[in-house]
Amino acid sequence: MIRLKRMAVGAIRSFSSKITPIPRIAIIGSGPAGFYTAQHLLKSNSKLHVDIYEKLFAPYGLVRYGVAPDHPEVKNVISTFSKTAINDRCRWIGNVEIGRDISIRDMRKAYSALVFSYGCQIDKLLNIPGENLKGVYSAREFVEWYNGLPSASTLNPNLDCEDVVILGQGNVAIDVARMFLSPLDELRKTDISEYALDKISKSRVKRVHLVGRRGPLQAACTIAELRELTKLPNCFGIITHQEVEFLREKIKELPRPKKRMMELMLKIADSSIDNKIDFQKQWSLSFFKSPLEFLPSEENPDQLGKIRFSLNKLKDNIAYPTGETVELSTNLAFRSIGYRGVGIPGLPFDSERGLIPNKNGSVINERGLYCSGWIKRGPTGVIATTMNDGFETAKTILEDINSSRIDITSDQLGFDGLANSLKDIKVKPLNYQDWSKIDMIETQVGTAKGKSREKFVDIQEVFKLLDH
Ligand SMILES: Cc1cc2nc3c(=O)[nH]c(=O)nc-3n(C[C@H](O)[C@H](O)[C@H](O)COP(=O)(O)OP(=O)(O)OC[C@H]3O[C@@H](n4cnc5c(N)ncnc54)[C@H](O)[C@@H]3O)c2cc1C
């Protein structure tokens, strides 16, 4: 009898050793980079299984928490991402932060390869005096606040003033400007968080000044975003002739997209002269000014009162101070000079550039580690750029599988091997069904209010809803 049992166990062993192990890849971060990398991997290799980890209770990264609420068409990419998420070989695991809840070391044991696509989570500082005064915010935190990111929902910015200065002229700066200039009835229909809409509707802001340290040719915004500003009802734009007049000479030599952008700027400058007293709101683009110092208001030493700028001249596209300064009075300023990546313990990181050192997505000198998206190339580029980037990383991984540079032959457990350790630290992971339920309720609550969605901002409410 005992012999028979032994034989049976032996038979099972030799049978199981013939089962091909499942190659498992973990993706860290479920923004566009994570989803596009997963999509390409799953499509190109029918054996691969992909687990996508997300630290928040909601997927989609900046598509949910960055893209402006009044640009709903940009969020259509979500339907592509959800097709990937419901693929039988894909698992989305929300509310788990890699590096905090699970170490990189443990992740490496559970997977054949790890892909870091966790984006850029902080922003660049100006490092000038007064940056901590009340009334000086980063555009990032303001964007996160109006988009309902849980950690930013308590920002409660003081918008009780008439002039706002935005330092920077990229698309994010223009998104922030539109929040003050767009008709409230338009914003009301979007997925902007209710508390933000309420606060913005009570704000007294009339004038938004977008200030750049270099000239019009170097402005980082796209023509589509600038044109959108010019079309806002009851609102007029100002560009001073003095700052753009030199373009008339140069414009013929410029490549077509730049030329069209400069033509638009000159048109705005030309129409700025007309009498526009009928308009309720105003925005301006102003150039060749670097902030030197945030100065306190006379009434309150903790509150921003004005900003001192250096006037610049350009040489070889670099801004140099002329020695002259100007001051702009304001109680509210947003720093919009770019995002920045941070490292995760146990992962190589280039702190100078704020990204993971890599070659075509393969982390330098680290077998089995990859990266994609903003944390791979830095915080620039739209979703389409991030898509190509994700595809490139996936191709690198597939090549490494084919050349056996990464080992997919050992039987690794993936998330099943890690779930117990999460229980020990009382972290409750969410799955895509959980998210679908949250998504449905958010949409229902939004529809009842006449808007596209009302986002949850409190994780406890989410758990209550899910009965966890
Ligand atoms: C304000 C703003 C507006 C934009 N508007 C547009 C637009 O209109 N059109 C357009 O095409 N592009 C737009 N972009 C650019 C676009 O959002 C980016 O190209 C894209 O989101 C970058 O994708 P990503 O996946 O690299 O990063 P992210 O989108 O930031 O995704 C990273 C994900 O990783 C998660 N994460 C972070 N750390 C961890 C961790 N330790 N463990 C697990 N998960 C983690 C994050 O929560 C997040 O979900 C905008 C960007 C910004 C900042």
PDBQT file of the ligand as one rigid body, heavy atoms in Angstrom, charges set to zero:
ROOT
HETATM    1  C1  LIG A 501      -1.613  67.680 -16.299  1.00  0.00    +0.000 C 
HETATM    2  C2  LIG A 501      -1.368  66.808 -17.506  1.00  0.00    +0.000 A 
HETATM    3  C3  LIG A 501      -2.249  66.831 -18.573  1.00  0.00    +0.000 A 
HETATM    4  C4  LIG A 501      -2.022  66.030 -19.691  1.00  0.00    +0.000 A 
HETATM    5  N1  LIG A 501      -2.896  66.092 -20.730  1.00  0.00    +0.000 NA
HETATM    6  C5  LIG A 501      -2.689  65.336 -21.821  1.00  0.00    +0.000 A 
HETATM    7  C6  LIG A 501      -3.593  65.400 -22.915  1.00  0.00    +0.000 A 
HETATM    8  O1  LIG A 501      -4.573  66.163 -22.898  1.00  0.00    +0.000 OA
HETATM    9  N2  LIG A 501      -3.348  64.597 -23.996  1.00  0.00    +0.000 N 
HETATM   10  C7  LIG A 501      -2.276  63.740 -24.037  1.00  0.00    +0.000 A 
HETATM   11  O2  LIG A 501      -2.111  63.014 -25.032  1.00  0.00    +0.000 OA
HETATM   12  N3  LIG A 501      -1.385  63.675 -23.007  1.00  0.00    +0.000 NA
HETATM   13  C8  LIG A 501      -1.573  64.442 -21.910  1.00  0.00    +0.000 A 
HETATM   14  N4  LIG A 501      -0.678  64.383 -20.875  1.00  0.00    +0.000 N 
HETATM   15  C9  LIG A 501       0.477  63.466 -20.968  1.00  0.00    +0.000 C 
HETATM   16  C10 LIG A 501       0.100  62.017 -20.562  1.00  0.00    +0.000 C 
HETATM   17  O3  LIG A 501      -0.706  62.074 -19.421  1.00  0.00    +0.000 OA
HETATM   18  C11 LIG A 501       1.378  61.193 -20.340  1.00  0.00    +0.000 C 
HETATM   19  O4  LIG A 501       2.027  61.039 -21.597  1.00  0.00    +0.000 OA
HETATM   20  C12 LIG A 501       1.118  59.793 -19.772  1.00  0.00    +0.000 C 
HETATM   21  O5  LIG A 501       0.141  59.789 -18.768  1.00  0.00    +0.000 OA
HETATM   22  C13 LIG A 501       2.393  59.185 -19.177  1.00  0.00    +0.000 C 
HETATM   23  O6  LIG A 501       2.083  57.869 -18.831  1.00  0.00    +0.000 OA
HETATM   24  P1  LIG A 501       2.843  57.002 -17.726  1.00  0.00    +0.000 P 
HETATM   25  O7  LIG A 501       2.132  55.705 -17.710  1.00  0.00    +0.000 OA
HETATM   26  O8  LIG A 501       4.295  57.031 -17.975  1.00  0.00    +0.000 OA
HETATM   27  O9  LIG A 501       2.613  57.764 -16.327  1.00  0.00    +0.000 OA
HETATM   28  P2  LIG A 501       1.298  57.985 -15.468  1.00  0.00    +0.000 P 
HETATM   29  O10 LIG A 501       0.155  58.334 -16.334  1.00  0.00    +0.000 OA
HETATM   30  O11 LIG A 501       1.684  58.964 -14.417  1.00  0.00    +0.000 OA
HETATM   31  O12 LIG A 501       0.986  56.579 -14.772  1.00  0.00    +0.000 OA
HETATM   32  C14 LIG A 501       1.766  56.063 -13.718  1.00  0.00    +0.000 C 
HETATM   33  C15 LIG A 501       0.909  55.175 -12.814  1.00  0.00    +0.000 C 
HETATM   34  O13 LIG A 501       1.760  54.490 -11.888  1.00  0.00    +0.000 OA
HETATM   35  C16 LIG A 501       1.159  54.485 -10.600  1.00  0.00    +0.000 C 
HETATM   36  N5  LIG A 501       2.218  54.314  -9.595  1.00  0.00    +0.000 N 
HETATM   37  C17 LIG A 501       3.130  55.228  -9.191  1.00  0.00    +0.000 A 
HETATM   38  N6  LIG A 501       3.978  54.699  -8.293  1.00  0.00    +0.000 NA
HETATM   39  C18 LIG A 501       3.599  53.410  -8.115  1.00  0.00    +0.000 A 
HETATM   40  C19 LIG A 501       4.089  52.342  -7.304  1.00  0.00    +0.000 A 
HETATM   41  N7  LIG A 501       5.170  52.496  -6.522  1.00  0.00    +0.000 N 
HETATM   42  N8  LIG A 501       3.435  51.157  -7.334  1.00  0.00    +0.000 NA
HETATM   43  C20 LIG A 501       2.331  50.983  -8.128  1.00  0.00    +0.000 A 
HETATM   44  N9  LIG A 501       1.840  51.964  -8.919  1.00  0.00    +0.000 NA
HETATM   45  C21 LIG A 501       2.468  53.155  -8.928  1.00  0.00    +0.000 A 
HETATM   46  C22 LIG A 501       0.480  55.848 -10.551  1.00  0.00    +0.000 C 
HETATM   47  O14 LIG A 501      -0.522  55.902  -9.550  1.00  0.00    +0.000 OA
HETATM   48  C23 LIG A 501      -0.086  55.950 -11.964  1.00  0.00    +0.000 C 
HETATM   49  O15 LIG A 501      -1.355  55.345 -12.045  1.00  0.00    +0.000 OA
HETATM   50  C24 LIG A 501      -0.878  65.180 -19.741  1.00  0.00    +0.000 A 
HETATM   51  C25 LIG A 501       0.017  65.166 -18.670  1.00  0.00    +0.000 A 
HETATM   52  C26 LIG A 501      -0.221  65.970 -17.562  1.00  0.00    +0.000 A 
HETATM   53  C27 LIG A 501       0.753  65.961 -16.420  1.00  0.00    +0.000 C 
ENDROOT
TORSDOF 0
